[in-house]
Amino acid sequence: MTTMWLVTSAVIKFVFQVPFLHALAIGACAAPTDPVLANAVLKGMFAESHVPLRLRNILIAESGANDGLGFPFLYFAIYLIRFNAGHAMGAWMYATWAYQILMSVCIGTLVGYIARIALQYSERFRWVDRESFLSSSVTLTLLLVGICTILGTDDILCCFVAGNSLSWNDWFRIEIEDMGLQETLNAMLSVAFFIYFGAVIPWSEYSEANMLHPWRIVVLIVLVMVLRRLPAMVVLYKFIPAVRTWYDVLFAGWFGPIGVSAVFYAVETVKQLDEHNVSAGQVQKTVFPIVSALVFGSVLVHGVSIPLVLMGKHVGTTMARTQSNELPFRIWSRRPKADSDNECDKQTADDSPNLEIAHTQT
C-alpha cells in the first residue's frame, strides 16, 4: 500500500504540478483498494473458474486491511500541511497510530470476540432465531460505527478487525455460508454506492480554470491504472507466497479497484482542512474531483476487463475448435497419392470391360 500511495502521489504531482505534500494528501485517498468493488471481482462464476482460492483470499484480506489503514497515510500528509515537521510527527504517532489505529484494533478485537461467544451460546441453547442470527453482523457493524464515531477512531478498520475476530475459528462463516447473506449485502452496498457516486460526480469542475482539463484527467487515469500496482507486484511477487505464477502476478497487479474508501477519504481530507482553517492551496478544491475521476476510471476499466477477458477466451476457443475440425480434412485433401493407389485405380479401370463381357455371356 505504501508503494501505491507514493506512485499515485507522484503521478498527481507530475500531471497537475501541485506541491508534493498536496499530492501526498490526494494520493492517500486513492491508495487503498476498495473491498466493495474487490468483492464484485473476486466473487462469482468468473473468480471461481479462473482465480485460485489462495489468490482470492489474499486479495480480499488486502482490500479489507488497506481500506482502514489509509488513515496513517492521509493524516501524515495533513499534519505536515498543518504543522512543522517535529510537531507533525508527534501528532501523527500519538493521534493517528496510538489513538485511532491501536484503539480501533483493540475495540474491534474485543467486540468481535464477545459477539462470537454470545452468538455461539445463543445458537447452542436456541435463544436466537435464524433471522436475528443472520442480521447480527449488520447490527454489530452499526454498533461499532457508532462507538468509533463518538470516540473519533478509525471505524473502517475497527469493523474489519471485528469481522476477523467474529469469524476467527470459521464458525460464523460456515453458519452463514449457504444463506447468501454476504452476496446480498455486497450487491446492496454496490448498487447504493454506484447510485450515490453517480449523483455526486462534480462534472462542472473539470475545466482549465481548476487545473482539471479533461486531457489531464485522462492521462491521470491511464498512468494510475498502469503504474499504481502492477510494477510493484512484478518486483515483489516472489515475497508473496500466494502469488506463484505470472497469471497471478498480472491478475493481482491489475485488479486493485478504487472505490468507496477513496470517496470517504476525500471527504475526510476536505473536512479536516476546513475544520482547522488550513489553507492548502488547491487541495480543498481539487481533491474530490480528482478522486472522483480516479474512481470513475477504476470502475470503468476494471468493470470492462472481465467481459473482455471472457470474450477473448471465447473467441480463442471458437477459433481453436474450428481449426481443429478443419485440420484432418486439409491434411487428407493435401496428401500425395501413392503409386500403389494409382496402379490399383488403373488396373480396376482396365478390368471393368472384361467383367462386363463375362457378365453378359453368363
LINGIGI-V740800 format. One record per helix or strand of 2 or more residues. SS is the DSSP state (h for helix, s for strand). FROM is the first residue (numbers start at 1). LEN is the number of residues. If there is no record, write none. Layout:
((SS,FROM,LEN) (SS,FROM,LEN))
This chain:
((h,2,15) (h,20,12) (h,35,8) (h,45,6) (h,53,16) (h,70,13) (h,85,40) (h,130,5) (h,136,16) (h,155,12) (h,171,9) (h,181,20) (h,203,3) (h,208,3) (h,214,14) (h,230,10) (h,246,9) (h,260,16) (h,283,51) (h,339,23))
